[in-house]
């Protein structure tokens, strides 16, 4: 099964609606419409059917996933009954998920080894001891076709080709063998990166921050796990139509179940969480000595997950902090 | 004005309710009750008054702040009319905020200088160039009196005394002089830390992660900015009643408006975001060469913001990843 969200313009403005299909080439059905019609067939009044279908199939994918099996049952029934409105998704797609939390791992060895060499560092042992991650911003997600805003604090824009893992069911302290039933499915993630400020801020040791938060691409759809071949997925990028990367998800040194299990260790892994795999081997510009320019079009393609295409915006101006004076080292202990 | 949330047990289970006061010693009023009564006085039926007051004053503080002035107007009116239910908050308090995003800064120079020396590192120049931050987990927040879960992957538990800044109104690319009107107020934040795993994972350069995500303390209430003296706030900690820290928020090297402005640079700063100041100078156990033990009680006190008290729980067992083999350096470029 494949899930996506489209923008629908109505009297209350633009609202996202969840659509689903058994075949991404179509037809796609509007899940709330199908659920409303199903409720009416059970004797619900049209007002009650609207109210209940809106509660079970909200516009927020995270809110939908929070309802446990109710939403997934409605989605499956919508696809099977072929009773929803058939919708043309092409120009309407938005992010398939509005994540409640976004945690990005780094599990492709060739990519991360390059990253440390690029910064003149040894590859730390801890990357082989457990899957290391950081948490990113959730308010900068953009969907298919949306322009990447170019923040005023960078001159070096880059992209990162990643696999996105969407958590469907919450859990805590999961073991890897329990992880699969907590995963809704996979999608394409573009972890856009401002390399200059990223390098500066990472010198503080708190990880990537403003170098990442301005935008992340997501979509075009989520494919549930039964749609994914066990052998891994081919992962490719093209910039302005030119092939920059041709890699595979089979090169991950930590498995998806291990990533999910470690994300849940000692903390609540909420429905609607997005986990990133980290960049595929070769899946960034720095690995080819290249930068992105305003107006470039970045296309990521992952087998079964479609193509995620985003144009790069133009630089703007904005406020920058005034540097502070460092106290002399002898002052720094009181 | 002071805002908090209490746990209310009803036929639908335990739900949080927002309470407010002009004096934290009381009385506190239930804001939704006051708003419902106000609506009834305007002619709303009791059903409609319930429906509307629930929409304007939801249980989620983030959802309440998302409604713009509607929620703050209802809160002000509730305090002034003295018409809400008066509630005893002492044993009922929960986190005053369910943050949509939590971003932690590091702006106390003596504390961060200690941290780098502790790890055998120089203090990086970037800390004086802009306020550096990382994003933390949002699902591990605990309120006053709640026990800190001790995750299975640590033997070294510590606390951190921080000022929490609550964003009330959303914004993007704010300048420092615009920041204040986007701040709802301040609260106490305890950034509990598992130092052993934190040190291991920070070697990867992605910042603190599992060493922080298991729990953060928040509360007991939020004080709006007009309650805060311009000269800064006294910040103290006590462990099992013993004073460990006596510091001040006036020692921040970046101001609260600068922190808020930089958090909004190039990205959407959403209502309900929590910004942490980073640890006050002397506001952690490592700075005193001390660790926390199961059963210890950590009390943080900040002037005007009350006392946040949390007992430390007991270690549990859980899954740990099996280390991977590193490829030889000559294999690592294909």
HADDOCK unambig.tbl for C-alpha pairs under 7 A between the chains (distance, minus, plus):
assign (segid A and resid 110 and name CA) (segid B and resid 332 and name CA) 5.64 0.50 0.50
assign (segid A and resid 110 and name CA) (segid B and resid 333 and name CA) 6.40 0.50 0.50
assign (segid A and resid 124 and name CA) (segid B and resid 203 and name CA) 6.42 0.50 0.50
assign (segid A and resid 124 and name CA) (segid B and resid 204 and name CA) 5.81 0.50 0.50
assign (segid A and resid 126 and name CA) (segid B and resid 200 and name CA) 6.47 0.50 0.50
assign (segid A and resid 126 and name CA) (segid B and resid 201 and name CA) 6.48 0.50 0.50
assign (segid A and resid 126 and name CA) (segid B and resid 204 and name CA) 6.60 0.50 0.50
assign (segid A and resid 127 and name CA) (segid B and resid 204 and name CA) 6.80 0.50 0.50
assign (segid A and resid 128 and name CA) (segid B and resid 323 and name CA) 5.49 0.50 0.50
assign (segid A and resid 128 and name CA) (segid B and resid 324 and name CA) 4.80 0.50 0.50
assign (segid A and resid 128 and name CA) (segid B and resid 325 and name CA) 6.65 0.50 0.50
assign (segid A and resid 128 and name CA) (segid B and resid 326 and name CA) 6.59 0.50 0.50
assign (segid A and resid 129 and name CA) (segid B and resid 322 and name CA) 6.95 0.50 0.50
assign (segid A and resid 129 and name CA) (segid B and resid 323 and name CA) 4.34 0.50 0.50
assign (segid A and resid 129 and name CA) (segid B and resid 324 and name CA) 6.36 0.50 0.50
assign (segid A and resid 130 and name CA) (segid B and resid 321 and name CA) 5.65 0.50 0.50
assign (segid A and resid 130 and name CA) (segid B and resid 323 and name CA) 6.44 0.50 0.50
assign (segid A and resid 132 and name CA) (segid B and resid 201 and name CA) 6.58 0.50 0.50
assign (segid A and resid 133 and name CA) (segid B and resid 206 and name CA) 6.63 0.50 0.50
assign (segid A and resid 133 and name CA) (segid B and resid 209 and name CA) 6.70 0.50 0.50
assign (segid A and resid 134 and name CA) (segid B and resid 206 and name CA) 5.79 0.50 0.50
assign (segid A and resid 134 and name CA) (segid B and resid 207 and name CA) 6.66 0.50 0.50
assign (segid A and resid 134 and name CA) (segid B and resid 209 and name CA) 5.81 0.50 0.50
assign (segid A and resid 135 and name CA) (segid B and resid 135 and name CA) 5.62 0.50 0.50
assign (segid A and resid 135 and name CA) (segid B and resid 136 and name CA) 6.19 0.50 0.50
assign (segid A and resid 136 and name CA) (segid B and resid 135 and name CA) 6.20 0.50 0.50
assign (segid A and resid 139 and name CA) (segid B and resid 268 and name CA) 6.14 0.50 0.50
assign (segid A and resid 140 and name CA) (segid B and resid 267 and name CA) 6.55 0.50 0.50
assign (segid A and resid 151 and name CA) (segid B and resid 266 and name CA) 4.99 0.50 0.50
assign (segid A and resid 152 and name CA) (segid B and resid 266 and name CA) 6.97 0.50 0.50
assign (segid A and resid 173 and name CA) (segid B and resid 318 and name CA) 6.73 0.50 0.50
assign (segid A and resid 175 and name CA) (segid B and resid 319 and name CA) 6.24 0.50 0.50
assign (segid A and resid 200 and name CA) (segid B and resid 126 and name CA) 6.47 0.50 0.50
assign (segid A and resid 201 and name CA) (segid B and resid 126 and name CA) 6.49 0.50 0.50
assign (segid A and resid 201 and name CA) (segid B and resid 132 and name CA) 6.58 0.50 0.50
assign (segid A and resid 202 and name CA) (segid B and resid 205 and name CA) 6.69 0.50 0.50
assign (segid A and resid 203 and name CA) (segid B and resid 124 and name CA) 6.41 0.50 0.50
assign (segid A and resid 204 and name CA) (segid B and resid 124 and name CA) 5.79 0.50 0.50
assign (segid A and resid 204 and name CA) (segid B and resid 126 and name CA) 6.60 0.50 0.50
assign (segid A and resid 204 and name CA) (segid B and resid 127 and name CA) 6.78 0.50 0.50
assign (segid A and resid 205 and name CA) (segid B and resid 202 and name CA) 6.67 0.50 0.50
assign (segid A and resid 205 and name CA) (segid B and resid 205 and name CA) 5.62 0.50 0.50
assign (segid A and resid 205 and name CA) (segid B and resid 207 and name CA) 5.52 0.50 0.50
assign (segid A and resid 206 and name CA) (segid B and resid 133 and name CA) 6.63 0.50 0.50
assign (segid A and resid 206 and name CA) (segid B and resid 134 and name CA) 5.80 0.50 0.50
assign (segid A and resid 206 and name CA) (segid B and resid 206 and name CA) 6.37 0.50 0.50
assign (segid A and resid 206 and name CA) (segid B and resid 207 and name CA) 3.79 0.50 0.50
assign (segid A and resid 206 and name CA) (segid B and resid 208 and name CA) 6.29 0.50 0.50
assign (segid A and resid 207 and name CA) (segid B and resid 134 and name CA) 6.63 0.50 0.50
assign (segid A and resid 207 and name CA) (segid B and resid 205 and name CA) 5.53 0.50 0.50
assign (segid A and resid 207 and name CA) (segid B and resid 206 and name CA) 3.79 0.50 0.50
assign (segid A and resid 207 and name CA) (segid B and resid 207 and name CA) 4.02 0.50 0.50
assign (segid A and resid 208 and name CA) (segid B and resid 206 and name CA) 6.26 0.50 0.50
assign (segid A and resid 209 and name CA) (segid B and resid 133 and name CA) 6.68 0.50 0.50
assign (segid A and resid 209 and name CA) (segid B and resid 134 and name CA) 5.80 0.50 0.50
assign (segid A and resid 213 and name CA) (segid B and resid 267 and name CA) 6.63 0.50 0.50
assign (segid A and resid 214 and name CA) (segid B and resid 266 and name CA) 5.54 0.50 0.50
assign (segid A and resid 214 and name CA) (segid B and resid 267 and name CA) 5.02 0.50 0.50
assign (segid A and resid 266 and name CA) (segid B and resid 151 and name CA) 5.01 0.50 0.50
assign (segid A and resid 266 and name CA) (segid B and resid 214 and name CA) 5.54 0.50 0.50
assign (segid A and resid 267 and name CA) (segid B and resid 140 and name CA) 6.54 0.50 0.50
assign (segid A and resid 267 and name CA) (segid B and resid 213 and name CA) 6.63 0.50 0.50
assign (segid A and resid 267 and name CA) (segid B and resid 214 and name CA) 5.03 0.50 0.50
assign (segid A and resid 268 and name CA) (segid B and resid 139 and name CA) 6.15 0.50 0.50
assign (segid A and resid 318 and name CA) (segid B and resid 173 and name CA) 6.71 0.50 0.50
assign (segid A and resid 319 and name CA) (segid B and resid 175 and name CA) 6.23 0.50 0.50
assign (segid A and resid 321 and name CA) (segid B and resid 130 and name CA) 5.63 0.50 0.50
assign (segid A and resid 322 and name CA) (segid B and resid 129 and name CA) 6.95 0.50 0.50
assign (segid A and resid 323 and name CA) (segid B and resid 128 and name CA) 5.50 0.50 0.50
assign (segid A and resid 323 and name CA) (segid B and resid 129 and name CA) 4.34 0.50 0.50
assign (segid A and resid 323 and name CA) (segid B and resid 130 and name CA) 6.44 0.50 0.50
assign (segid A and resid 324 and name CA) (segid B and resid 128 and name CA) 4.81 0.50 0.50
assign (segid A and resid 324 and name CA) (segid B and resid 129 and name CA) 6.38 0.50 0.50
assign (segid A and resid 325 and name CA) (segid B and resid 128 and name CA) 6.64 0.50 0.50
assign (segid A and resid 326 and name CA) (segid B and resid 128 and name CA) 6.60 0.50 0.50
assign (segid A and resid 332 and name CA) (segid B and resid 110 and name CA) 5.63 0.50 0.50
assign (segid A and resid 333 and name CA) (segid B and resid 110 and name CA) 6.43 0.50 0.50
